[in-house]
Amino acid sequence: MDEEALNLSIRKFLKMVGVGSQREIEQAIAAAIASGAISGTETLAASVRLEIAGLGLKREFDGEIRLQ
């Protein structure tokens, strides 16, 4: 195994997930505020599931997103 290649590959994957997730969350929040579904002052529960089938890895990460 090439540790450097692994590290770069993981970083690239996490950057793609982070940037894509942030964009999706921002768009969903803007749409929910525009539709009146939320006021923009909430704290929203959030979770992410990491799965790597080839390793049998399944892990959930829970947190929150504060709008104020």
Distance bins in CASP14 RR format, pairs under 12 A and 6 or more apart:
PFRMAT RR
TARGET T0000
AUTHOR 0000-0000-0000
RMODE 2
METHOD distances of the structure
MODEL  1
1 7 0 0 0 0 0 1 0 0 0 0 0
1 9 0 0 0 0 0 1 0 0 0 0 0
2 8 0 0 0 0 1 0 0 0 0 0 0
2 9 0 0 0 0 1 0 0 0 0 0 0
3 9 0 0 0 0 0 1 0 0 0 0 0
3 10 0 0 0 0 0 1 0 0 0 0 0
4 10 0 0 0 0 0 1 0 0 0 0 0
4 11 0 0 0 0 0 1 0 0 0 0 0
5 11 0 0 0 0 0 1 0 0 0 0 0
5 12 0 0 0 0 0 1 0 0 0 0 0
6 12 0 0 0 0 0 1 0 0 0 0 0
6 13 0 0 0 0 0 1 0 0 0 0 0
7 13 0 0 0 0 0 1 0 0 0 0 0
7 14 0 0 0 0 0 1 0 0 0 0 0
8 14 0 0 0 0 0 1 0 0 0 0 0
8 15 0 0 0 0 0 1 0 0 0 0 0
9 15 0 0 0 0 0 1 0 0 0 0 0
9 16 0 0 0 0 0 1 0 0 0 0 0
9 52 0 0 0 0 0 1 0 0 0 0 0
10 16 0 0 0 0 0 1 0 0 0 0 0
10 17 0 0 0 0 0 1 0 0 0 0 0
10 50 0 0 0 0 0 1 0 0 0 0 0
10 52 0 0 0 0 0 1 0 0 0 0 0
11 17 0 0 0 0 0 1 0 0 0 0 0
11 18 0 0 0 0 0 1 0 0 0 0 0
12 18 0 0 0 0 0 1 0 0 0 0 0
12 19 0 0 0 0 0 1 0 0 0 0 0
13 19 0 0 0 0 0 1 0 0 0 0 0
13 20 0 0 0 0 0 1 0 0 0 0 0
13 50 0 0 0 0 0 1 0 0 0 0 0
13 52 0 0 0 0 1 0 0 0 0 0 0
14 20 0 0 0 0 0 1 0 0 0 0 0
14 21 0 0 0 0 0 1 0 0 0 0 0
14 48 0 0 0 0 0 1 0 0 0 0 0
14 50 0 0 0 0 1 0 0 0 0 0 0
15 21 0 0 0 0 0 1 0 0 0 0 0
15 22 0 0 0 0 0 1 0 0 0 0 0
16 22 0 0 0 0 0 1 0 0 0 0 0
16 23 0 0 0 0 0 1 0 0 0 0 0
17 23 0 0 0 0 0 1 0 0 0 0 0
17 24 0 0 0 0 0 1 0 0 0 0 0
17 25 0 0 0 0 0 1 0 0 0 0 0
17 48 0 0 0 0 1 0 0 0 0 0 0
17 49 0 0 0 0 0 1 0 0 0 0 0
17 50 0 0 0 0 1 0 0 0 0 0 0
17 51 0 0 0 0 0 1 0 0 0 0 0
17 61 0 0 0 0 0 1 0 0 0 0 0
18 24 0 0 0 0 1 0 0 0 0 0 0
18 25 0 0 0 0 1 0 0 0 0 0 0
18 26 0 0 0 0 0 1 0 0 0 0 0
18 48 0 0 0 0 1 0 0 0 0 0 0
19 25 0 0 0 0 0 1 0 0 0 0 0
19 26 0 0 0 0 0 1 0 0 0 0 0
20 26 0 0 0 0 1 0 0 0 0 0 0
20 27 0 0 0 0 0 1 0 0 0 0 0
20 28 0 0 0 0 0 1 0 0 0 0 0
20 48 0 0 0 0 0 1 0 0 0 0 0
21 27 0 0 0 0 0 1 0 0 0 0 0
21 28 0 0 0 0 0 1 0 0 0 0 0
21 46 0 0 0 0 1 0 0 0 0 0 0
21 47 0 0 0 0 0 1 0 0 0 0 0
21 48 1 0 0 1 0 0 0 0 0 0 0
21 49 0 0 0 0 0 1 0 0 0 0 0
21 50 0 0 0 0 0 1 0 0 0 0 0
21 61 0 0 0 0 0 1 0 0 0 0 0
21 65 0 0 0 0 0 1 0 0 0 0 0
22 28 0 0 0 0 0 1 0 0 0 0 0
22 29 0 0 0 0 0 1 0 0 0 0 0
22 46 0 0 0 0 0 1 0 0 0 0 0
22 48 0 0 0 0 0 1 0 0 0 0 0
22 65 0 0 0 0 0 1 0 0 0 0 0
23 29 0 0 0 0 0 1 0 0 0 0 0
23 30 0 0 0 0 0 1 0 0 0 0 0
24 30 0 0 0 0 0 1 0 0 0 0 0
24 31 0 0 0 0 0 1 0 0 0 0 0
24 46 0 0 0 0 0 1 0 0 0 0 0
24 48 0 0 0 0 0 1 0 0 0 0 0
24 65 0 0 0 0 0 1 0 0 0 0 0
25 31 0 0 0 0 0 1 0 0 0 0 0
25 32 0 0 0 0 0 1 0 0 0 0 0
25 44 0 0 0 0 1 0 0 0 0 0 0
25 46 1 0 0 1 0 0 0 0 0 0 0
25 48 0 0 0 0 0 1 0 0 0 0 0
25 64 0 0 0 0 0 1 0 0 0 0 0
25 65 1 0 0 1 0 0 0 0 0 0 0
25 67 0 0 0 0 0 1 0 0 0 0 0
26 32 0 0 0 0 0 1 0 0 0 0 0
26 33 0 0 0 0 0 1 0 0 0 0 0
26 65 0 0 0 0 0 1 0 0 0 0 0
26 67 0 0 0 0 0 1 0 0 0 0 0
27 33 0 0 0 0 0 1 0 0 0 0 0
27 34 0 0 0 0 0 1 0 0 0 0 0
28 34 0 0 0 0 0 1 0 0 0 0 0
28 35 0 0 0 0 0 1 0 0 0 0 0
28 37 0 0 0 0 1 0 0 0 0 0 0
28 38 0 0 0 0 1 0 0 0 0 0 0
28 44 0 0 0 0 1 0 0 0 0 0 0
28 46 0 0 0 0 0 1 0 0 0 0 0
28 65 0 0 0 0 0 1 0 0 0 0 0
28 67 0 0 0 0 0 1 0 0 0 0 0
29 35 0 0 0 0 0 1 0 0 0 0 0
29 36 0 0 0 0 0 1 0 0 0 0 0
29 37 0 0 0 0 1 0 0 0 0 0 0
29 38 1 0 0 1 0 0 0 0 0 0 0
29 39 0 0 0 0 0 1 0 0 0 0 0
29 40 1 0 0 1 0 0 0 0 0 0 0
29 41 0 0 0 0 0 1 0 0 0 0 0
29 42 0 0 0 0 1 0 0 0 0 0 0
29 44 0 0 0 0 1 0 0 0 0 0 0
29 46 0 0 0 0 0 1 0 0 0 0 0
29 65 1 0 0 1 0 0 0 0 0 0 0
29 66 0 0 0 0 0 1 0 0 0 0 0
29 67 1 0 0 1 0 0 0 0 0 0 0
29 68 0 0 0 0 0 1 0 0 0 0 0
30 36 0 0 0 0 0 1 0 0 0 0 0
30 37 0 0 0 0 0 1 0 0 0 0 0
30 38 0 0 0 0 0 1 0 0 0 0 0
30 40 0 0 0 0 1 0 0 0 0 0 0
30 67 0 0 0 0 0 1 0 0 0 0 0
31 37 0 0 0 0 1 0 0 0 0 0 0
31 38 0 0 0 0 1 0 0 0 0 0 0
31 40 0 0 0 0 0 1 0 0 0 0 0
32 38 1 0 1 0 0 0 0 0 0 0 0
32 39 0 0 0 0 1 0 0 0 0 0 0
32 40 0 0 0 0 1 0 0 0 0 0 0
32 42 0 0 0 0 1 0 0 0 0 0 0
32 44 0 0 0 0 1 0 0 0 0 0 0
32 65 0 0 0 0 0 1 0 0 0 0 0
32 67 0 0 0 0 1 0 0 0 0 0 0
33 39 1 0 0 1 0 0 0 0 0 0 0
33 40 1 0 1 0 0 0 0 0 0 0 0
33 41 0 0 0 0 1 0 0 0 0 0 0
33 42 0 0 0 0 1 0 0 0 0 0 0
33 44 0 0 0 0 0 1 0 0 0 0 0
33 67 0 0 0 0 1 0 0 0 0 0 0
33 68 0 0 0 0 0 1 0 0 0 0 0
34 40 0 0 0 0 0 1 0 0 0 0 0
36 42 0 0 0 0 0 1 0 0 0 0 0
37 44 0 0 0 0 0 1 0 0 0 0 0
38 44 1 0 0 1 0 0 0 0 0 0 0
38 65 0 0 0 0 0 1 0 0 0 0 0
38 67 1 0 0 1 0 0 0 0 0 0 0
38 68 0 0 0 0 0 1 0 0 0 0 0
39 67 0 0 0 0 1 0 0 0 0 0 0
39 68 0 0 0 0 1 0 0 0 0 0 0
40 65 0 0 0 0 0 1 0 0 0 0 0
40 66 0 0 0 0 0 1 0 0 0 0 0
40 67 1 0 1 0 0 0 0 0 0 0 0
40 68 1 0 0 1 0 0 0 0 0 0 0
41 66 0 0 0 0 1 0 0 0 0 0 0
41 67 1 0 1 0 0 0 0 0 0 0 0
41 68 1 0 1 0 0 0 0 0 0 0 0
42 64 0 0 0 0 1 0 0 0 0 0 0
42 65 0 0 0 0 1 0 0 0 0 0 0
42 66 0 0 0 0 1 0 0 0 0 0 0
42 67 1 0 1 0 0 0 0 0 0 0 0
42 68 0 0 0 0 1 0 0 0 0 0 0
43 63 0 0 0 0 1 0 0 0 0 0 0
43 64 1 0 1 0 0 0 0 0 0 0 0
43 65 1 0 0 1 0 0 0 0 0 0 0
43 66 1 0 1 0 0 0 0 0 0 0 0
43 67 1 0 0 1 0 0 0 0 0 0 0
43 68 0 0 0 0 1 0 0 0 0 0 0
44 62 0 0 0 0 0 1 0 0 0 0 0
44 63 0 0 0 0 1 0 0 0 0 0 0
44 64 1 0 0 1 0 0 0 0 0 0 0
44 65 1 0 1 0 0 0 0 0 0 0 0
44 66 1 0 0 1 0 0 0 0 0 0 0
44 67 1 0 0 1 0 0 0 0 0 0 0
44 68 0 0 0 0 0 1 0 0 0 0 0
45 61 0 0 0 0 0 1 0 0 0 0 0
45 62 1 0 0 1 0 0 0 0 0 0 0
45 63 1 0 0 1 0 0 0 0 0 0 0
45 64 1 0 1 0 0 0 0 0 0 0 0
45 65 0 0 0 0 1 0 0 0 0 0 0
45 66 0 0 0 0 0 1 0 0 0 0 0
46 60 0 0 0 0 0 1 0 0 0 0 0
46 61 0 0 0 0 1 0 0 0 0 0 0
46 62 1 0 0 1 0 0 0 0 0 0 0
46 63 1 0 1 0 0 0 0 0 0 0 0
46 64 1 0 0 1 0 0 0 0 0 0 0
46 65 1 0 1 0 0 0 0 0 0 0 0
46 66 0 0 0 0 0 1 0 0 0 0 0
46 67 0 0 0 0 0 1 0 0 0 0 0
47 59 0 0 0 0 0 1 0 0 0 0 0
47 60 1 0 1 0 0 0 0 0 0 0 0
47 61 1 0 0 1 0 0 0 0 0 0 0
47 62 1 0 1 0 0 0 0 0 0 0 0
47 63 1 0 0 1 0 0 0 0 0 0 0
47 64 0 0 0 0 1 0 0 0 0 0 0
47 65 0 0 0 0 0 1 0 0 0 0 0
48 58 0 0 0 0 0 1 0 0 0 0 0
48 59 0 0 0 0 1 0 0 0 0 0 0
48 60 1 0 0 1 0 0 0 0 0 0 0
48 61 1 0 1 0 0 0 0 0 0 0 0
48 62 0 0 0 0 1 0 0 0 0 0 0
48 63 0 0 0 0 1 0 0 0 0 0 0
48 65 0 0 0 0 0 1 0 0 0 0 0
49 57 0 0 0 0 0 1 0 0 0 0 0
49 58 1 0 0 1 0 0 0 0 0 0 0
49 59 1 0 0 1 0 0 0 0 0 0 0
49 60 1 0 1 0 0 0 0 0 0 0 0
49 61 1 0 0 1 0 0 0 0 0 0 0
49 62 0 0 0 0 0 1 0 0 0 0 0
50 56 0 0 0 0 0 1 0 0 0 0 0
50 57 1 0 0 1 0 0 0 0 0 0 0
50 58 1 0 0 1 0 0 0 0 0 0 0
50 59 1 0 1 0 0 0 0 0 0 0 0
50 60 1 0 0 1 0 0 0 0 0 0 0
50 61 1 0 0 1 0 0 0 0 0 0 0
51 57 1 0 0 1 0 0 0 0 0 0 0
51 58 1 0 1 0 0 0 0 0 0 0 0
51 59 1 0 0 1 0 0 0 0 0 0 0
51 60 0 0 0 0 1 0 0 0 0 0 0
51 61 0 0 0 0 0 1 0 0 0 0 0
52 58 0 0 0 0 1 0 0 0 0 0 0
52 59 0 0 0 0 1 0 0 0 0 0 0
END
